């Protein structure tokens, strides 16, 4: 299948996406010291009913981005009644071969095929 460019996101795929910035990446201080700023920086805080379908792929042994962060984003999508698929790479760390094995490529292709097949309908309602 050939995919075409859309003017709005019709599907999103995250391979290990932090939903909370670690303290070392925050120039404004610790997240617990600036909860309003931390909330503003978190994708979980911005999920709403207009968001596109989401595929999350996360390793359960990730030392950099705890898998709980993907669980939070998954939960936010579910609470908003949105389409979300969460794939756990068992034994997977922060990326690596397990994220691009035959099974994950099949999952990604199926997700994209399902959500991008009508991209012209999304662009020109």
Number of C-alpha atoms within 10 A of each C-alpha: 8 6 11 10 11 14 10 10 14 19 18 15 16 13 15 21 18 19 21 19 15 13 13 10 9 13 7 12 13 16 18 10 10 11 11 10 15 21 16 12 16 15 15 20 13 13 16 14 12 8 16 18 19 22 21 20 23 28 24 18 16 16 11 11 21 20 20 13 17 26 15 15 24 20 15 19 22 13 12 13 11 19 15 21 16 15 18 16 18 12 10 17 21 19 15 10 10 16 22 12 10 11 11 17 12 12 15 18 13 12 19 20 14 12 16 21 15 13 18 13 10 14 13 8 5
